[in-house]
Amino acid sequence: MVMESAGPRRRLAGVVAAAMLLAAAGMARAADIHFSLPCQSLSGDPSDKEALVTLVNEIGKQYKGGKVVIDGAFPYARSISNVVAGKSQVHMALPYAPLTASADLPFRYLSPDLFNVTFVLYTNKNSPQISVQNLRYYRVETERGHVELFGFPVRAASSIESALRKVSVGRLDAFVFAMGTTDAEIRRLGLTNIKRQYFNTFTSRMVVARQADTERLDAELSDIIVRLKQSGRYAEIMAPLRETAFRE
């Protein structure tokens, strides 16, 4: 009878133990939440970007499953693509449009409502026939990270400035985007022939990739947001993003 040496068995046990430790470490890393934030303002007030950073940091203090990491601030479309490509887990935040939040989108919305944002339709004053009701029949652009919101074809603008200039000179029928940011750009450019019409008010939510662990992320982040709202801390943090009603 051949006796097996204890040495190989001990080495094998060591390898298995090391593998288990690595797997556990991998699970811990997988529980970390990576956020991608927009570098643009929706309200026209630069402090709203600071509010989102503060909110994510507050989530990090409350989250017990791992670390909360801000991967950076990016243009909207790139921030969303970071999530879709798996480079980050959560984009904060994107206006939620129930009619277009379908399975065709490459991302999913999480449940918590974060803040409201008012969208306005901008047209040339010499084109009074264009309205919210017939907008689908015209050439319309929006900020490139928001083209999925409308339920009809809308083109991505190369920039807010270029879209507004094209509307001003008649090369584009309409631009639709967040009131605060766009109004600020109109003032900066000194455009006086732009007509404004109320379009819609959207609530903004976090988005994740379709293949993400949506149920876990939704449960964890919803619970934290609820606690922050109940304590009053949420209102304090998000004051710069408090909705402003449409004004003529």
C-alpha positions as CSV (number, residue, x, y, z in Angstrom):
1,M,0.0,0.0,0.0
2,V,1.4,3.3,-1.1
3,M,1.0,6.1,1.5
4,E,0.4,9.6,0.1
5,S,2.7,12.3,1.5
6,A,1.0,14.9,3.7
7,G,3.0,17.6,1.9
8,P,0.9,17.7,-1.3
9,R,-2.3,17.6,0.7
10,R,-1.2,20.6,2.8
11,R,-0.2,22.5,-0.3
12,L,-3.6,21.7,-1.9
13,A,-5.4,22.9,1.2
14,G,-3.4,26.1,1.1
15,V,-4.2,26.7,-2.5
16,V,-7.9,26.2,-1.8
17,A,-7.8,28.5,1.2
18,A,-6.1,31.2,-0.9
19,A,-8.7,30.8,-3.7
20,M,-11.5,31.2,-1.1
21,L,-9.9,34.3,0.2
22,L,-9.5,35.8,-3.3
23,A,-13.1,34.9,-4.1
24,A,-14.3,36.6,-0.9
25,A,-12.2,39.7,-1.7
26,G,-13.8,39.7,-5.2
27,M,-17.2,39.6,-3.7
28,A,-16.4,42.5,-1.4
29,R,-15.2,44.5,-4.4
30,A,-18.3,43.5,-6.3
31,A,-20.4,45.1,-3.6
32,D,-18.7,48.5,-4.0
33,I,-20.8,51.0,-5.9
34,H,-19.2,53.1,-8.6
35,F,-20.9,56.3,-9.6
36,S,-20.5,58.3,-12.8
37,L,-21.7,61.9,-12.5
38,P,-22.5,64.6,-15.2
39,C,-20.2,67.5,-15.5
40,Q,-23.0,69.7,-16.9
41,S,-25.6,71.6,-14.8
42,L,-29.3,71.1,-15.3
43,S,-30.4,74.1,-13.3
44,G,-27.8,76.6,-14.6
45,D,-26.4,76.9,-11.1
46,P,-22.9,75.3,-10.9
47,S,-23.6,74.4,-7.3
48,D,-26.0,71.6,-8.4
49,K,-23.1,69.5,-9.5
50,E,-21.6,69.9,-6.0
51,A,-24.9,68.8,-4.6
52,L,-24.7,65.5,-6.5
53,V,-21.2,64.9,-5.2
54,T,-22.3,65.6,-1.6
55,L,-25.3,63.3,-2.1
56,V,-23.0,60.4,-3.3
57,N,-20.6,61.0,-0.4
58,E,-23.6,60.9,2.0
59,I,-24.7,57.6,0.4
60,G,-21.2,56.3,1.0
61,K,-21.5,57.1,4.8
62,Q,-24.7,55.1,4.9
63,Y,-23.9,52.2,2.7
64,K,-22.6,49.2,4.6
65,G,-22.0,46.7,1.8
66,G,-18.7,48.1,0.6
67,K,-17.2,51.4,-0.7
68,V,-19.0,54.1,-2.7
69,V,-16.7,55.6,-5.4
70,I,-17.1,58.5,-7.7
71,D,-15.4,57.6,-11.0
72,G,-15.5,61.1,-12.3
73,A,-17.7,63.8,-13.9
74,F,-18.4,63.5,-17.6
75,P,-20.7,64.9,-20.3
76,Y,-24.2,63.3,-20.0
77,A,-23.9,60.9,-22.9
78,R,-20.5,59.7,-21.9
79,S,-21.5,59.2,-18.3
80,I,-24.5,57.1,-19.3
81,S,-22.2,55.1,-21.7
82,N,-19.8,54.5,-18.8
83,V,-22.7,52.7,-17.1
84,V,-23.8,50.8,-20.1
85,A,-20.2,49.6,-20.8
86,G,-19.8,48.5,-17.2
87,K,-17.1,51.1,-16.4
88,S,-19.3,52.4,-13.6
89,Q,-22.4,51.0,-12.0
90,V,-24.7,54.1,-11.5
91,H,-25.2,57.3,-13.4
92,M,-26.7,60.1,-11.4
93,A,-29.1,61.2,-12.7
94,L,-31.3,61.1,-15.8
95,P,-34.9,62.5,-16.3
96,Y,-37.4,59.7,-16.1
97,A,-39.9,59.4,-18.9
98,P,-42.3,56.5,-18.3
99,L,-43.5,56.3,-21.9
100,T,-39.9,55.8,-23.2
101,A,-38.4,53.8,-20.3
102,S,-38.8,50.6,-22.1
103,A,-36.8,47.4,-22.6
104,D,-35.4,48.9,-25.8
105,L,-33.1,51.2,-23.7
106,P,-29.6,49.9,-22.8
107,F,-30.1,51.0,-19.2
108,R,-32.7,50.8,-16.4
109,Y,-34.0,53.4,-14.0
110,L,-33.8,52.8,-10.3
111,S,-36.8,53.6,-8.1
112,P,-35.9,56.7,-6.0
113,D,-37.0,60.0,-7.3
114,L,-34.2,62.5,-6.8
115,F,-35.3,65.9,-8.1
116,N,-37.5,67.5,-10.7
117,V,-36.3,69.3,-13.8
118,T,-38.4,71.5,-16.1
119,F,-37.8,71.1,-19.8
120,V,-38.7,73.9,-22.2
121,L,-39.3,74.1,-25.9
122,Y,-37.2,76.8,-27.6
123,T,-38.2,78.0,-31.1
124,N,-37.7,81.0,-33.3
125,K,-40.2,83.8,-32.7
126,N,-40.8,83.8,-36.4
127,S,-42.1,80.2,-36.3
128,P,-45.3,80.6,-34.2
129,Q,-46.8,77.4,-35.7
130,I,-44.4,75.1,-33.8
131,S,-45.9,73.8,-30.5
132,V,-45.5,71.0,-28.1
133,Q,-48.4,69.3,-29.7
134,N,-47.0,69.1,-33.2
135,L,-43.3,69.0,-32.4
136,R,-42.8,65.6,-33.9
137,Y,-43.2,67.0,-37.4
138,Y,-40.2,69.4,-37.1
139,R,-36.4,69.2,-36.8
140,V,-35.7,69.0,-33.1
141,E,-32.5,68.6,-31.1
142,T,-31.7,68.1,-27.5
143,E,-28.6,67.6,-25.4
144,R,-27.1,64.3,-26.7
145,G,-27.5,62.4,-23.4
146,H,-31.3,63.0,-23.4
147,V,-32.5,61.9,-26.9
148,E,-34.4,58.9,-25.5
149,L,-36.9,60.9,-23.5
150,F,-39.3,62.0,-26.1
151,G,-41.0,59.1,-27.9
152,F,-40.4,60.6,-31.3
153,P,-37.2,61.2,-33.3
154,V,-35.0,63.9,-31.7
155,R,-31.4,64.5,-32.9
156,A,-28.4,65.0,-30.6
157,A,-27.1,68.6,-30.5
158,S,-23.3,69.0,-30.7
159,S,-23.7,71.6,-27.9
160,I,-26.5,73.8,-26.4
161,E,-24.9,76.9,-27.9
162,S,-24.8,75.5,-31.4
163,A,-28.4,74.3,-31.2
164,L,-29.6,77.7,-30.0
165,R,-27.7,79.6,-32.6
166,K,-29.2,77.3,-35.3
167,V,-32.7,78.0,-33.9
168,S,-31.9,81.7,-33.9
169,V,-31.0,81.8,-37.6
170,G,-33.7,79.3,-38.8
171,R,-31.4,76.3,-39.5
172,L,-33.2,74.3,-36.7
173,D,-36.9,74.3,-35.9
174,A,-36.6,73.6,-32.1
175,F,-34.4,72.8,-29.2
176,V,-35.8,71.1,-26.0
177,F,-33.8,70.9,-22.8
178,A,-33.6,71.9,-19.2
179,M,-34.9,75.4,-18.5
180,G,-32.2,76.6,-16.1
181,T,-29.2,75.6,-18.2
182,T,-30.7,76.7,-21.5
183,D,-32.0,80.1,-20.2
184,A,-28.6,80.8,-18.9
185,E,-27.0,80.1,-22.3
186,I,-29.5,82.3,-24.1
187,R,-28.6,85.2,-21.7
188,R,-24.9,84.6,-22.3
189,L,-25.3,84.5,-26.1
190,G,-27.6,87.6,-26.1
191,L,-30.2,85.9,-28.3
192,T,-33.4,87.9,-28.4
193,N,-35.5,86.1,-31.0
194,I,-36.0,82.8,-29.1
195,K,-39.5,81.9,-28.0
196,R,-40.0,79.7,-24.9
197,Q,-42.8,77.2,-24.3
198,Y,-43.3,74.8,-21.3
199,F,-42.6,71.3,-22.5
200,N,-42.7,69.0,-19.4
201,T,-41.4,68.4,-15.9
202,F,-39.5,65.2,-15.4
203,T,-38.4,63.6,-12.2
204,S,-34.7,62.5,-12.3
205,R,-33.6,59.0,-11.3
206,M,-30.4,57.0,-11.2
207,V,-29.8,54.6,-14.0
208,V,-27.8,51.3,-14.2
209,A,-26.9,48.9,-17.0
210,R,-29.5,46.3,-18.0
211,Q,-27.2,43.5,-16.9
212,A,-26.5,45.1,-13.5
213,D,-27.6,43.6,-10.2
214,T,-30.6,46.0,-10.3
215,E,-32.7,44.5,-7.5
216,R,-29.8,44.8,-5.0
217,L,-28.8,48.3,-6.1
218,D,-32.4,49.5,-6.1
219,A,-33.1,48.1,-2.6
220,E,-29.8,49.4,-1.1
221,L,-30.0,52.9,-2.6
222,S,-33.8,53.3,-2.1
223,D,-33.4,52.5,1.6
224,I,-30.6,55.1,2.0
225,I,-32.5,57.8,0.1
226,V,-35.6,57.2,2.2
227,R,-33.6,57.5,5.4
228,L,-31.9,60.7,4.2
229,K,-35.3,62.2,3.2
230,Q,-36.8,61.3,6.6
231,S,-33.9,62.9,8.5
232,G,-34.1,66.2,6.5
233,R,-30.5,65.8,5.3
234,Y,-31.7,65.1,1.8
235,A,-33.5,68.4,1.4
236,E,-30.5,70.2,2.8
237,I,-28.1,68.6,0.3
238,M,-30.4,69.0,-2.7
239,A,-31.5,72.6,-2.1
240,P,-29.6,73.8,-5.3
241,L,-31.6,71.4,-7.4
242,R,-35.0,72.4,-6.0
243,E,-37.3,72.7,-9.0
244,T,-38.1,76.1,-10.4
245,A,-41.5,76.4,-12.0
246,F,-41.7,77.5,-15.6
247,R,-41.6,81.2,-16.0
248,E,-42.4,83.2,-19.1
